[in-house]
Amino acid sequence: MKIILNKCFGGFGLSKNAHELYAEKKGMKVYEYYQDYRKGLDCFKKGDSGVCKFYFTKDFGEEIELNDEEYDKYCLNLTSENRTDKTLIEVVEELGQKANSGFSELEVVEIPDNSFYKIDEYDGVETIYYSDAEIKEK
């Protein structure tokens, strides 16, 4: 089984290239936006300004205010929750270092199929522990 881990301080994150390639492999197109904090947390502007970037599967024009339902429907939100997604694994393997955001260093690791695993994280750096038996929390 293949799993994506982040191996540097910062956190699990993907580049614009990774989002675009993932979308392409899934038959979608993505549009890059950033959050305009001056206007509120629900306001997004088209472009690559700002640190927090968002990739939507719908072109909303230059500026949009989204409610939670619209955000959930249109945001391509690739996070650590997607670390076992086969398409995302392909993207990270294909792009290598170009898959990383400015705060990540993603690596695909392989563990035996049907293993139980636990991922520990410290300041963004992830370590995986796996076993053929269920791992108990301490």
C-alpha positions as CSV (number, residue, x, y, z in Angstrom):
1,M,0.0,0.0,0.0
2,K,1.3,3.5,-0.9
3,I,0.8,6.5,1.4
4,I,1.9,10.1,1.1
5,L,3.7,11.6,4.0
6,N,5.1,15.1,4.7
7,K,8.7,14.9,5.7
8,C,9.5,18.5,6.7
9,F,8.4,21.1,9.1
10,G,5.3,23.0,7.9
11,G,2.6,20.6,6.9
12,F,1.0,18.5,4.2
13,G,0.3,20.7,1.2
14,L,0.3,20.6,-2.6
15,S,1.5,22.9,-5.3
16,K,-0.6,24.6,-8.0
17,N,1.0,22.1,-10.5
18,A,-0.2,19.2,-8.3
19,H,-3.7,20.5,-8.1
20,E,-3.8,21.1,-11.9
21,L,-2.4,17.6,-12.7
22,Y,-4.8,15.9,-10.3
23,A,-7.8,17.8,-11.8
24,E,-6.6,16.9,-15.3
25,K,-6.3,13.2,-14.4
26,K,-9.9,13.4,-13.0
27,G,-11.2,15.1,-16.1
28,M,-11.7,18.5,-14.4
29,K,-10.3,22.0,-14.7
30,V,-9.3,24.1,-11.6
31,Y,-9.2,27.8,-11.1
32,E,-6.8,29.4,-8.6
33,Y,-8.1,31.9,-6.0
34,Y,-6.9,33.4,-2.8
35,Q,-8.7,34.5,0.3
36,D,-9.2,38.3,0.6
37,Y,-9.1,38.6,4.4
38,R,-9.8,42.3,4.2
39,K,-13.3,41.6,2.9
40,G,-13.9,38.5,5.1
41,L,-13.2,34.8,5.3
42,D,-15.8,34.0,2.7
43,C,-14.4,36.3,0.0
44,F,-12.1,34.9,-2.7
45,K,-10.3,36.6,-5.5
46,K,-8.9,35.1,-8.7
47,G,-5.2,34.9,-8.9
48,D,-2.1,33.6,-7.1
49,S,-1.6,36.4,-4.5
50,G,-1.5,35.6,-0.9
51,V,-0.2,32.6,1.1
52,C,-3.5,30.7,1.3
53,K,-4.5,29.5,-2.2
54,F,-7.6,27.7,-3.1
55,Y,-8.5,25.7,-6.2
56,F,-12.1,25.6,-7.3
57,T,-13.6,23.4,-10.0
58,K,-15.8,26.3,-11.2
59,D,-14.7,29.7,-12.6
60,F,-16.4,32.3,-10.4
61,G,-14.9,35.3,-12.2
62,E,-12.7,37.8,-10.5
63,E,-14.2,37.8,-7.0
64,I,-16.7,35.7,-5.2
65,E,-18.2,35.3,-1.8
66,L,-19.0,31.6,-1.1
67,N,-21.1,30.0,1.6
68,D,-20.0,26.7,3.2
69,E,-22.2,24.6,0.9
70,E,-20.7,26.2,-2.3
71,Y,-17.2,25.9,-0.9
72,D,-17.6,22.2,-0.1
73,K,-19.1,21.6,-3.6
74,Y,-16.5,23.4,-5.7
75,C,-13.2,23.4,-3.7
76,L,-10.7,20.8,-4.7
77,N,-9.4,20.4,-1.2
78,L,-6.5,18.0,-1.3
79,T,-5.3,17.4,2.2
80,S,-3.6,14.8,4.3
81,E,-7.1,13.1,4.4
82,N,-6.3,12.2,0.7
83,R,-2.9,10.6,1.4
84,T,-4.0,7.2,0.1
85,D,-5.8,8.5,-3.0
86,K,-4.3,6.5,-5.9
87,T,-4.6,9.5,-8.3
88,L,-2.9,11.8,-5.8
89,I,-0.1,9.3,-5.3
90,E,0.4,9.2,-9.1
91,V,0.6,13.0,-9.1
92,V,3.2,13.1,-6.3
93,E,5.3,10.4,-7.9
94,E,5.1,12.0,-11.3
95,L,5.9,15.6,-10.2
96,G,8.4,14.8,-7.4
97,Q,9.5,18.0,-5.7
98,K,7.2,20.0,-8.0
99,A,4.2,18.5,-6.1
100,N,5.2,20.3,-2.9
101,S,3.7,23.5,-1.6
102,G,6.0,26.1,-0.1
103,F,5.6,24.4,3.3
104,S,5.8,20.7,2.4
105,E,8.1,18.0,1.3
106,L,5.9,15.1,0.2
107,E,7.1,11.6,-0.1
108,V,5.3,8.4,-1.2
109,V,6.2,5.5,1.1
110,E,5.1,1.9,0.7
111,I,4.0,-0.4,3.6
112,P,2.7,-4.0,3.3
113,D,-0.9,-4.3,2.0
114,N,-3.5,-4.7,4.7
115,S,-1.3,-3.2,7.4
116,F,-2.7,-1.2,10.3
117,Y,-0.9,2.1,10.5
118,K,-0.7,5.2,12.6
119,I,0.9,8.5,11.5
120,D,2.5,10.7,14.1
121,E,3.0,14.4,13.3
122,Y,5.3,16.9,14.9
123,D,5.3,20.5,13.5
124,G,4.2,19.0,10.2
125,V,6.9,16.3,10.0
126,E,5.1,12.9,9.7
127,T,6.3,9.5,10.7
128,I,4.4,6.3,9.9
129,Y,4.2,3.2,12.2
130,Y,2.6,0.1,10.9
131,S,1.9,-3.5,12.0
132,D,0.0,-6.5,11.0
133,A,-2.1,-6.1,14.2
134,E,-4.2,-3.1,15.2
135,I,-2.2,-0.4,16.7
136,K,-3.5,0.7,20.1
137,E,-3.5,4.3,21.2
138,K,-1.5,5.1,24.4
